[in-house]
């Protein structure tokens, strides 16, 4: 089978498995990986291991690379398990630490402190901006669903207090959280995409670039939210009209302490990236700026935060950490399975075929390809993370071998932006937002889904402008 046929088969298995048979994404990705691995020709694997140029040179000399040939002849199941293990090695510790950070922020009241402080500083009129900033900030270490669960009661409380603007509050929360989810590590999607780019994109540069693009996309989302709020009125569900808005008893941590676990890895990893770009290197910077070390230090700070400011003081702290690791374990499995799927797709030689279609991968057209592939997979099967992982496995190897006139970071950011459209009935987040807010599926689509498309297109435009005006090469 050709590489394009194998790619199509793998994507069909993922989409049909998740949408048609209701498989868990982990199962769908593993089945797709095994199927593609079993059907990939040995010669294609051998060539993909070497790269086209080296393969052709060795063929001309009649020389065989024993290491690559051994990998090509290995059992198809072993290639999947090896790729799965490599995927775990790259992301497991980071995701586990991020899960602990998120849980500790919630259990300690740190997340609530961040939101409350921003609402006080922005004032009633600035509440939509406070919601967007809060959800984007919390969306870096906390997964999207959890951020929405945390903040939707605040949106309902503001609606009861003001008597209006319920849709505005919902959309600004979604705008911030969903863009952080797709653009800023250590969330699984962008974290795994970085790994596919073979060192040409670092976690630190993805953090900084994701936040820069995020400012533009979230701003577009806020603008759409104001427009939609004037056009449509969404009623507060009857069950929420008479709910008390009394804040939970307990002492919330100070704002600086609540923000510290979030900002620490950004400063350490991003700072190390900036210093490296200026040629400043030191063992201390390299140690503290390592993504694993930075997240471990941040998790330690978050555990200290929880130990001092537990809202539920009777619950053992060990249980909070256990719950966080349990939730993080599922994310690790899905992400590592996606990483394995991307590695198996790479072995088919798909990077060479797609790269040949876009002028060897050297043109700006590759940004559109990265965006389009991600958007296609997202629309078909619903998960932004799975879409990013799939696209990263296809585009990353192209960027690693092509002579790009711009930084490969822009391709990674295009993948992040492409994971937003189109959110519809096969997306769990679509139903979470609709059910928690009280909106019908039609209302959710014409407001939330359209806003995501708008933010996605604005992000693509920003990425194109960046690649043209600030290529970073």
C-alpha positions in Angstrom: 0.0 0.0 0.0 1.1 3.6 -0.7 1.9 6.0 2.1 -1.2 8.1 1.4 -3.4 4.9 1.4 -2.0 3.9 4.8 -2.5 7.4 6.1 -6.1 7.3 4.9 -6.6 3.9 6.5 -5.2 5.0 9.8 -7.3 8.1 10.0 -10.5 6.1 9.0 -9.8 3.6 11.8 -9.4 6.5 14.3 -12.5 8.4 13.1 -14.8 5.4 12.7 -13.6 3.9 16.0 -14.2 7.0 18.0 -17.4 8.3 16.3 -19.0 5.1 15.0 -18.1 2.4 17.6 -17.7 4.8 20.5 -14.2 3.4 21.3 -12.0 5.2 23.8 -9.4 7.3 21.9 -6.6 5.2 23.4 -8.1 2.0 21.8 -8.7 3.7 18.5 -5.2 5.0 18.2 -3.6 1.7 19.2 -5.7 -0.3 16.7 -4.9 2.3 14.0 -1.2 2.0 14.9 -1.1 -1.8 14.7 -3.1 -1.9 11.5 -0.8 0.7 9.7 2.3 -1.0 11.1 1.3 -4.4 9.9 0.6 -3.2 6.3 3.6 -0.9 5.9 6.1 -2.4 3.4 9.5 -3.2 4.9 11.3 -1.2 2.2 9.2 1.9 3.0 10.2 1.6 6.7 13.8 1.2 5.8 13.8 4.3 3.5 11.9 6.3 6.1 14.4 5.4 8.8 17.3 6.7 6.7 15.7 9.6 4.9 15.4 9.8 1.1 18.8 11.4 0.4 20.8 8.9 2.6 18.7 6.0 1.3 19.5 6.9 -2.4 23.2 7.4 -1.6 23.5 4.0 0.1 21.5 2.4 -2.7 23.9 3.8 -5.3 26.9 2.4 -3.4 25.2 -0.9 -2.7 25.6 -0.5 1.0 23.0 -1.6 3.6 22.5 0.3 6.9 22.2 -2.7 9.3 20.5 -0.7 12.1 17.8 0.7 9.9 17.3 -2.7 8.2 16.9 -4.4 11.5 14.3 -1.8 12.6 12.4 -2.3 9.3 12.4 -6.1 9.7 11.2 -6.0 13.3 7.8 -7.4 14.2 5.0 -4.8 13.6 3.8 -5.1 17.2 7.3 -4.4 18.6 7.5 -1.2 16.5 4.2 0.0 18.0 5.2 -0.8 21.6 8.7 0.8 21.1 7.1 4.0 19.7 4.5 3.9 22.6 7.4 3.7 25.1 9.2 6.6 23.5 6.1 8.6 23.6 5.7 7.9 27.3 9.3 8.9 28.0 8.8 12.3 26.4 5.6 13.4 28.0 4.6 11.2 31.0 6.4 13.1 33.8 5.4 16.5 32.5 1.7 15.6 32.2 1.7 13.9 35.6 3.2 17.0 37.2 0.7 19.3 35.3 -2.2 17.2 36.6 -0.9 17.6 40.2 -0.5 21.4 39.7 -4.0 21.7 38.4 -5.6 19.6 41.2 -3.7 21.5 43.9 -4.8 24.8 42.4 -8.4 23.7 42.5 -8.4 22.1 46.0 -6.5 24.9 47.6 -8.7 27.6 46.3 -5.8 29.1 44.3 -7.8 28.9 41.0 -10.7 30.7 42.7 -8.3 33.4 44.1 -7.0 34.1 40.6 -10.5 34.5 39.1 -11.8 36.6 42.0 -8.7 38.9 42.0 -8.9 39.5 38.3 -12.6 40.2 38.6 -12.0 42.8 41.3 -9.2 44.4 39.3 -11.2 44.6 36.1 -14.5 45.6 37.7 -18.0 44.6 36.7 -17.6 46.1 33.2 -14.3 44.3 32.7 -15.6 40.9 33.9 -15.6 39.4 30.4 -11.9 40.3 30.1 -11.2 38.9 33.6 -12.9 35.6 32.6 -10.9 35.3 29.4 -7.6 36.1 31.2 -8.4 33.7 34.0 -9.4 30.8 31.8 -6.4 31.2 29.6 -4.1 31.3 32.6 -5.7 28.3 34.3 -5.9 26.5 30.9 -2.1 26.2 30.9 -1.8 23.6 33.7 -5.5 22.6 34.0 -7.4 20.7 31.3 -10.2 22.5 29.4 -13.2 20.6 30.9 -11.9 21.3 34.5 -11.5 25.0 33.8 -15.0 25.3 32.4 -16.5 23.4 35.4 -14.7 25.8 37.7 -15.7 29.0 36.0 -19.3 28.4 34.7 -20.8 28.9 38.2 -19.1 32.3 38.3 -20.6 33.2 34.9 -24.0 32.2 36.3 -23.5 34.2 39.4 -22.6 37.3 37.3 -25.7 36.8 35.2 -27.8 36.7 38.3 -26.2 39.8 39.6 -26.3 41.8 36.4 -29.4 40.4 34.8 -27.7 40.3 31.4 -24.7 39.2 29.3 -24.8 35.5 30.1 -23.7 34.5 26.6 -20.8 37.0 26.8 -19.5 35.4 30.0 -19.8 31.9 28.6 -18.0 32.7 25.4 -15.1 34.6 27.1 -14.5 31.7 29.4 -14.4 29.3 26.4 -12.2 31.6 24.4 -9.4 31.7 26.9 -9.5 28.1 28.0 -9.7 26.5 24.6 -6.8 28.5 23.1 -4.5 27.7 26.0 -5.5 24.0 25.6 -4.2 24.0 22.0 -1.3 26.4 22.1 0.6 26.4 25.4 2.4 23.4 26.9 2.3 21.5 29.2 -1.2 20.7 27.9 -0.9 17.3 26.0 -1.6 18.5 22.5 1.1 21.1 22.0 3.5 19.2 24.2 3.3 16.2 22.0 3.5 18.2 18.8 6.8 19.7 20.0 8.2 16.2 20.3 7.4 15.4 16.6 9.6 18.3 15.4 12.8 16.6 16.4 14.4 19.4 18.3 13.6 22.2 15.8 10.9 23.4 18.2 11.4 23.5 21.9 8.9 23.5 24.7 10.0 27.0 25.7 9.6 28.4 22.3 6.1 26.8 22.0 5.2 28.3 25.3 6.2 31.8 24.3 4.8 31.5 20.7 1.6 30.0 22.0 1.0 32.8 24.4 1.8 35.4 21.7 -0.6 33.8 19.2 -3.1 33.2 22.1 -3.3 36.9 22.8 -4.4 37.6 19.3 -6.9 34.7 19.0 -8.4 35.3 22.4 -8.8 39.0 21.6 -10.7 37.9 18.4 -12.8 35.6 20.5 -13.7 38.4 23.0 -14.7 40.6 20.1 -16.9 37.9 18.7 -18.4 37.3 22.1 -19.4 41.0 22.4 -21.0 40.8 18.9 -22.8 37.5 19.6 -24.1 38.8 22.9 -25.7 41.8 21.2 -27.2 39.5 18.5 -28.5 36.6 20.7 -29.9 36.3 24.2 -29.2 33.1 26.1 -31.5 32.5 29.1 -30.1 31.3 32.4 -31.5 27.8 33.2 -34.4 27.9 35.6 -32.6 25.6 38.1 -29.9 28.3 38.4 -32.0 31.4 38.9 -32.5 31.1 42.7 -29.1 29.5 43.5 -27.2 31.2 46.4 -23.9 32.9 45.4 -22.4 32.5 48.8 -18.6 31.9 48.5 -17.3 28.8 50.2 -15.9 29.3 53.7 -12.2 29.1 54.1 -9.1 31.2 53.6 -8.0 31.6 50.0 -4.3 31.8 49.3 -2.8 35.2 48.3 -2.7 35.9 44.6 1.1 35.7 44.2 1.1 32.2 45.8 -1.8 31.0 43.6 -0.1 32.3 40.4 3.4 31.0 41.4 2.9 27.3 40.3 1.6 28.5 36.9 4.2 31.2 36.2 7.3 29.3 37.5 7.6 26.8 34.6 6.8 29.5 32.1 9.6 31.7 33.5 12.1 28.8 33.8 11.5 27.1 30.5 10.8 30.3 28.5 13.7 32.1 30.2 16.1 29.4 29.3 14.9 29.5 25.7 15.4 33.3 25.5 18.9 33.1 27.0 19.9 30.3 24.6 18.8 32.4 21.6 21.2 35.1 22.8 24.0 32.6 23.2 23.9 32.7 27.0 24.5 29.2 28.4 25.2 27.8 31.9 24.7 24.5 33.7 22.3 26.2 36.2 20.1 27.7 33.4 20.1 24.4 31.5 19.1 22.5 34.7 16.3 24.8 35.8 15.1 25.3 32.3 14.7 21.6 31.6 11.0 21.0 31.1 10.9 18.1 33.5 12.7 19.9 36.3 10.6 23.0 35.9 7.4 21.1 36.1 8.6 19.1 39.1 9.5 22.3 40.9 6.2 23.8 40.1 4.4 20.7 41.3 6.3 20.9 44.6 5.2 24.5 45.0 1.6 23.6 44.3 1.7 20.8 46.9 3.0 23.3 49.4 0.1 25.6 48.4 -2.4 22.8 49.0 -0.8 21.9 52.4 -1.3 25.4 53.6 -4.7 26.3 52.1 -6.9 23.3 51.8 -10.5 24.2 51.4 -11.6 20.7 52.5 -9.2 20.4 55.4 -10.6 16.9 56.4 -9.6 15.3 53.1 -6.0 13.9 53.1 -3.7 15.7 50.8 -2.5 12.3 49.5 -6.0 11.7 48.1 -5.8 14.9 46.0 -2.5 13.9 44.6 -3.8 10.3 43.9 -6.8 11.7 42.0 -4.6 14.0 40.0 -2.3 11.1 39.0 -5.3 8.9 38.1 -6.7 11.6 35.8 -3.3 12.3 34.4 -2.7 8.6 33.7 -5.5 8.5 31.2 -4.1 11.5 29.4 -0.7 10.0 29.3 -2.0 6.8 27.8 -4.0 8.6 25.1 -1.1 11.0 24.3 1.5 8.2 24.2 -0.8 6.2 21.9 -1.1 9.2 19.6 2.6 9.6 19.6 3.0 5.9 18.6 0.5 6.5 15.8 2.5 9.4 14.6 5.7 7.4 14.6 4.1 4.6 12.7 2.8 7.0 10.1 6.3 8.4 9.8 7.6 4.9 8.9 5.2 4.8 5.9 7.2 7.6 4.2 4.1 9.9 4.3 6.3 12.9 5.1 8.1 12.6 1.8 4.9 12.3 -0.2 3.2 15.3 1.4 6.4 17.3 1.3 6.7 16.7 -2.4 3.2 18.2 -2.9 4.2 21.5 -1.3 7.5 22.3 -3.1 9.6 20.1 -0.9 8.1 21.6 2.3 10.0 24.9 1.8 7.0 27.2 1.0 4.5 28.9 3.1 1.9 26.5 1.7 3.1 24.0 4.3 1.5 26.2 7.0 -1.8 25.8 5.3 -1.3 22.0 5.0 -0.5 21.8 8.7 -3.6 23.8 9.6 -5.8 21.9 7.1 -4.8 18.4 8.1 -5.4 19.2 11.8 -8.8 20.9 11.1 -9.9 17.9 9.0 -9.0 15.3 11.7 -10.6 17.5 14.4 -13.8 17.9 12.5 -14.0 14.2 11.7 -13.4 12.7 15.2 -13.9 15.6 17.7 -10.8 15.6 19.8 -8.5 18.6 19.5 -5.6 16.6 21.2 -5.9 13.6 18.8 -6.1 16.0 15.8 -2.9 17.7 16.9 -1.1 14.5 17.6 -2.1 13.1 14.2 -1.1 16.2 12.3 2.2 16.5 14.3 3.2 13.0 13.2 2.7 14.0 9.6 4.1 17.5 9.5 6.9 17.2 12.1 9.1 14.9 10.0 8.7 17.2 6.9 9.9 20.2 9.0 12.8 18.2 10.3 14.2 17.5 6.8 13.0 20.5 4.7 14.8 23.8 4.2 12.2 26.2 5.6 12.5 30.0 5.2 10.9 30.3 8.6 11.0 28.6 12.0 9.3 25.3 12.3 7.6 26.8 15.4 5.1 28.4 13.0 4.1 25.0 11.8 3.5 23.8 15.3 1.4 26.9 16.0 -0.6 26.3 12.8 -1.4 22.8 14.1 -2.6 24.3 17.4 -4.9 26.8 15.6 -6.1 24.1 13.2 -7.3 22.0 16.2 -10.2 24.4 16.9 -12.6 24.0 13.9 -15.1 22.5 13.8 -16.5 21.7 17.2 -19.8 19.9 16.8 -21.7 16.8 18.1 -18.7 14.4 18.1 -16.8 16.7 20.4 -17.2 16.0 24.2 -16.4 19.7 24.9 -19.3 20.7 22.7 -21.7 18.8 25.0 -19.9 19.9 28.2 -20.3 23.6 27.3 -23.9 23.2 26.1 -25.2 21.1 29.1 -23.4 23.1 31.8 -24.5 26.4 30.4 -28.1 25.4 29.5 -27.7 26.1 25.7 -29.3 23.9 23.1 -27.1 22.2 20.5 -28.1 24.8 17.9 -27.3 27.7 20.2 -24.0 26.1 21.1 -23.0 25.6 17.5 -23.9 29.1 16.3 -22.1 30.7 19.2 -19.3 28.6 20.6 -18.4 26.6 17.4 -18.5 29.7 15.2 -16.3 31.6 17.7 -13.8 28.8 17.6 -13.7 29.0 13.8 -13.1 32.8 14.0 -10.3 32.4 16.5 -8.7 29.6 14.5 -8.7 31.7 11.3 -7.3 34.7 13.1 -4.6 32.5 14.6 -3.7 31.1 11.1 -3.4 34.7 9.8 -1.1 35.7 12.7 1.0 32.6 12.0 1.4 33.6 8.4 2.3 37.1 9.3 4.8 35.9 11.8 6.4 33.6 9.2 6.7 36.4 6.7 7.7 39.3 8.9 9.6 37.5 11.8 10.8 34.2 10.4 13.1 33.5 13.4 15.8 31.8 11.3 
